[in-house]
Each structure stands twice: as structure tokens, then as C-alpha cells.
Amino acid sequence: MCDNNREKVRANSNQRRARRNNAEGSHSEKEWRELKEKYNNRCAKCKENKKLTRDHIKPLIKGGSDYIINIQPLCRECNSSKGVNMVKYS
């Protein structure tokens, strides 16, 4: 599976999870790419150049939205360690 296809699969999975949690809003793939570019394709927490995941600053299960303003790019390790806490990394 090529990287572009993987990104589409992840995006679809994210959208399903947001709908399942009755989250308000959504964001486009273009918005996600632009957000990653804003962070120089680096994790907002550890600043390393790793594969990035969409992290909801206010988690969906705590009523967070799926709008791009509630998303930050985190690597898998940092996203997992954050858990369901509300943390915005600069």
C-alpha cells in the first residue's frame, strides 16, 4: 500500500471515530497537510521528524471537536503518552 493510500485510510478511520463519538465538525486532508507543514512535519511535543498522527487537543471522548483548530500533529509515542488529557503543545 503506498503512503498516499495509507493517509486516506487513516483519514477515513479518523472520520469514523469522530462520528462514533458524535464530535462536532470535521477537517479536510488539505487542512491536515497544512497543519503538518506549519509544524515542519515534526511532532508538536518531541519535535522529532517521525510519522505524525492526528491528536485531538480536547479528546473526542471529552466532547472535543474534529475541527482542525482542535488537532495537533503528534508522533504515535507522544500521542499515546498524552492519553485522554487536554494538552496543547506549541
C-alpha positions in Angstrom: 0.0 0.0 0.0 1.5 3.4 -1.0 1.8 6.2 1.6 -0.9 8.2 -0.1 -3.3 5.3 0.3 -2.3 4.9 4.0 -3.1 8.5 4.6 -6.6 8.1 3.1 -7.2 5.0 5.2 -6.1 6.9 8.4 -8.3 9.9 7.4 -11.3 7.7 6.9 -10.7 5.9 10.2 -10.4 9.3 12.0 -13.7 10.5 10.5 -15.5 7.3 11.6 -14.1 7.7 15.1 -15.3 11.3 15.2 -18.8 10.3 14.0 -18.9 7.5 16.5 -18.2 10.0 19.3 -20.7 12.4 18.0 -18.0 15.0 17.6 -18.9 18.3 16.1 -17.1 19.4 12.9 -14.5 17.9 10.6 -11.3 18.9 8.8 -10.1 18.2 5.3 -6.9 16.4 4.2 -5.7 19.8 2.9 -6.1 21.3 6.3 -4.2 18.4 7.9 -1.3 18.7 5.4 -1.1 22.5 6.0 -1.1 21.9 9.8 1.8 19.4 9.5 3.7 21.8 7.3 3.2 24.6 9.9 5.0 22.3 12.4 7.7 21.5 9.7 6.4 17.9 9.7 7.6 17.4 13.2 5.8 16.2 16.4 4.5 19.2 18.3 5.7 17.6 21.6 9.1 15.9 21.0 9.9 17.9 17.8 11.2 14.8 16.1 10.7 14.1 12.4 8.5 10.9 12.7 5.3 9.7 11.2 2.6 12.0 12.5 -0.9 11.2 13.9 -3.8 13.5 14.5 -4.2 14.3 18.1 -7.3 15.9 19.4 -6.2 18.6 21.9 -9.5 18.2 23.7 -10.2 14.5 23.3 -13.3 13.4 21.4 -14.5 11.3 24.4 -14.4 14.5 26.5 -16.5 16.5 24.0 -13.8 17.8 21.7 -14.5 18.7 18.1 -12.9 17.3 14.9 -12.3 20.9 13.6 -8.7 21.5 12.6 -8.3 24.0 15.5 -8.6 21.1 17.9 -5.9 19.0 16.1 -2.2 18.9 16.7 0.4 16.7 15.0 2.0 14.2 17.4 4.1 11.1 16.7 2.5 7.8 17.8 4.6 7.6 21.0 3.7 11.2 22.2 0.0 10.7 21.3 -0.1 7.5 23.3 1.6 9.0 26.3 -0.8 12.0 26.3 -3.7 9.7 26.7 -7.0 11.5 27.3 -5.5 14.5 28.9 -6.1 18.0 27.5 -2.7 19.3 26.5 -1.8 21.8 23.7 1.9 21.6 22.7 3.4 24.6 20.9 
